[in-house]
Amino acid sequence: MPTLTRRAALLGVPALAAPAFSPRASAQAAWPDRPIRWIVNFPPGGAADTLSRILAPVVSARLGQPVVVENRPGAGGALGADILAKAPGDRFVVMMSSAASHGIGPVLYRNPPYDALRDFSHIRLVGTFPSVLAVNLDFPARNLAEYLAVARQRPVTYGSGGNGTLNHLVGQVLARAAGVELTHVPYRGSAPALTDTIGGQIPSIMESLPIALPHLRGGRLRALATSEATRPASLPDVPTFAEQGFPQVTSSNWFGFSAPAGLPPDIIARWDAEIAQALADPAVVERFGTIGVRPGAEGPAGYTALITGELDRWRAVIAAGNITPD
């Protein structure tokens, strides 16, 4: 029997059973009680890395725990994503998911190591932005029509940050829509692809707007087209692919915030609230705007639906064009 205070005994208050101790409930109430691993499945310098390093310090301050950004690149983002897929229920590891790792790779590669939906808790869309086709300043093309005219005379090479990325596929969709040969050169991340394009080792690149923008503004590359339905505010003078006769190429790069499958609902709700608040932070909004990124608004249901739709879209594109990761 629980011990009653003398006053309670005198007042005739009945004894109350002590609440049962639940280690799980205690651990969840204290979450997070140690640092968070934030997996970036692409090398430093790319869009996933840039967005993660903008958000991680804000999230860290809100959670009161260190958030350690860890680059784990390889296989079009699959290696980093597989870390989460093999850690169901782990409340201390998260990732920047993307079109490459969750919208394209799972339907492009023959034996993907994870299920893009079943093996993850998709929490919030972080941001979207277009791909940009850009060329070395010595390349004899001032617009998309001139670029394709060169490609009709001889194969033209374009680089990207890796096989299975959206930028890789956008180039292949353009090639098939225009009836030309565009040879894809995959790099281990955006930085070396940009270096070689600027240096003239390859003539062109399909790159994410946030990463290409400083080089376009600095006059080191020339933009020919962007991939979304409307021109980005940061490149108002560059027409879209659709404006130049290729609506098939219309697409958005997207990045989101995901955790392993099997998280308790309260942890998912907490993560959703924290990422939403971070995306609304004025400093984050300003930095996103500077690099041409529109913050996302979709939570768990909306972001999961977006991934489902993208898997369906790119599966059909890949099958129709017989596109391979090579």
C-alpha positions, 0 to 999 in steps of 0.5 A: 500500500502507498504511504499516506500523509498524516493529513490525508489519512486524517481526511479519509483520502483513499490510497492511490496506486502509484503509476506504473513506470514505463521506460519507453514513455520516459525515453520519449518524454525526454526526446531528444536526449542525445545528438541527431545524425542528419544524413546527406546522401550527396557530397559537400557542395550540392543542393542537398548539402547546402539546404541541410547546412542552412536548416540543421543549426536552426533545428539544433537550436530548437531541439537543444541538441547537436544536429550533426550533418554527415555526408554519405554519398554514392549510387545516386543517393541510395547509399545514404538513404539505405542507412535510414532504411536499415534503421527502423524506429531509430529516433536519432537519425534523419536525412535530406531525401530527394527526387534522386533517392526517392523519386527516381533511383528506386525505379531507375536501378534494377535492384534498389536496396530499399522501398522508397515509401515503406522504409521511411517516415516522410515528414515534410517537403523542404523546398523546390527549384528548377534544373538549369541547362548551362554551357561553357562560355566558349560553347557556340550556343546562346539559346536552346535552339542553337544548343540543339543545332550543335547536337544535331551535327555531333553528340554533345556532352553534359555533366551532372552530379551523378547517375540517377539524379533528376538533372541526369534524367532531365537531360535524357528527356530533352534528348529524346524530345528533341531527337538528338544525342546528349551524352551524360557524364556523371560526376561524384557531386555537383562541384567537380561537374561545375569545375569541368564545365567552367574549365571547358573539359565538358561543354555543358551541364544540367544543374540544380538552380541553387548550385548553378546560380553563383556561377551564372551570376558571376559570368562563368557559365551561360544559362540556356533554359530552366525546367519548371513551368515558369521562370524562376525569379532569380533568372527572369531573363532565361526562358523555360524549356516549355517556352522553347518548345519542350513542355515534356522537360518540365520538372522540379527538383525537390528535397524533403525531410525524412526519418526511418520507418516505425517512428512513434506518431508523437515523434513524427508530429514533433519533427513535422512541427520543428521543420515547419518552424525552421522553414518559416524562420526569417533567416532561412526564408531569406537564404532560400530566396537568395539561392532560388529555393521555394520553401515547401508547405506539405507535411507528412501526407502531402510529402508522401503523396508527392513522392508516390506521384513522382515514382509513377511519373519517372517510372513511365518516363524511364520505360518509354525512353528506355533510360538506363543509369549508365 
